[in-house]
Amino acid sequence: MQKKKNALGRGLGALLEDSDTTSRKREELASDVAAVNIISEIPIEFVEVNPYQPRTHFDKEALDELAESIKTQGIIQPITVRRLSQNQYQLISGERRLQASKLAGLQNIPAYIRTADDQQLLEMALIENIQRENLNAIEIALSYQRLISECNLKQEELGDRVGKKRTTVNNYLRLLKLPPDIQLGIKNAQITMGHARALITIEDVDFQLNIYNKILSEELSVRKVEELVRAHQENKNDLKKAAIPKEDLSHDLKNVQHRLQSHFGTRVMVKNGKDNKGEIRIPYISHDDLNRILDLLNM
């Protein structure tokens, strides 16, 4: 009987040990599940930066101001992270808040913990930053481009995700076709989105840069740039027409046209109609160009 009791005792002990082990595993699993999709205070040292962060520049003065606000008011809006392991988190959005919290000397930071794979992390980071942060137009354009190329989104899908019309998305993407100097001007707030949209319509890179430099040196308004671009396009169309001689233009009139073009340093259109009536057309691309032509006419 004693042997049976001991055997039974050992059996119960083993069973209880198994039960404790199973219970601990369940608690650990429940803890892991509970740690997701909630707002928690996590050690700031456990948070690593987001490798997909679309913002490339943070204003130091603005960060210092945010840090001072955090010291007095605390973090009003939690950052968003994904959990990599027990003591490791990766930032999804809120890098300004994270950096400012470090400057403020915080040890812990409130965080909304989410589950996400790498592609979802990229998509969430880009979209949340586009919607919440004051990105410059080039940073937005690059974020749109990454969403299209790396997240396999079409422009229509991208527009739905970021709450923008397809034409708006396309206008931003077209900025990436501008020369690097002009893109840098947009990033540094030297020119506005309105200036950039006017410059995009110019195919001639040299003329684009010429107008861009005039914007900087003469502080041209968007409307003025649009006028210059429109005049350039009209002149370009006129030059195309002038490049094809009219069949009714005589040899003598062709010579006159060539002489006028040499004299004014620009294309001149000579048109001849019925009864030898016609017109001479001298296009100009700016007020400065008009004044140059008037000087040649002694007017």
Beta strands, then each sheet from edge to edge (+ up, - down):
strand 1: 39-43
strand 2: 47-48
strand 3: 79-85
strand 4: 88-93
strand 5: 108-114
strand 6: 269-272
strand 7: 278-281
sheet 1: 1+ 5- 3- 4+ 2+
sheet 2: 6+ 7-
end
